[in-house]
Amino acid sequence: MTDVTSTEDPPLLGGITEHDREFEALDRLLRGELSAVEAYARALQSVDARLRPHLRKLQESHRIRSEQIRNRIELFGGDASESSGIWGAFARLFETGATLLGDQKTLEALEVGELHGLREYRDLSELEPATRAFVRSHLRPEQDRTYAALGDLIREAQAA
């Protein structure tokens, strides 16, 4: 007989619960945000000084989102990643190559990462309704903003 008073999720296949799936999805978003923070840190070391204030604002947006996601994971008892993982390693390699080619290529590499982030924030099927609403109302609009702001910065740099 099943204990209906239990607060634990019933296990799915292989002992995985609905919360585990949600934690995995949130942790994937967290690793993406951590990767973005790292990518902006590398870019800030190599770009022209006039671009740095703009990139710092975008980096800060990603840092704040990473904290929001980490807090949400931990609030519900999950274990949040401390590093960006494999995506971060790929992003580091890609970004390093771009920084060797100048500001325009660095900005374009960041734009690729921002676009990847947009795609990640659109697939919310693994999230419970309350978390999905949180992502849609807090995280995704900010990702839309950083992507658009970086696009504006790229166009300004091309016109200069």
Buried (B, 14 or more C-beta within 10 A) or exposed (E): EEEEEEEEEEEEEEEEEEBBBBBEBBBBBBBBBBBBBBBBBBBBEBBEEEBBEBBEEBBEBBBBBBEBBBEBBEEBEBEBBEEBBEBBEEBBEBBBEBBEEEBEBBBBBBBBBBBBBBEBBEEBEBBBEEBBEBBBEBBBEBBBEBBEBBBEBBEEBEEE
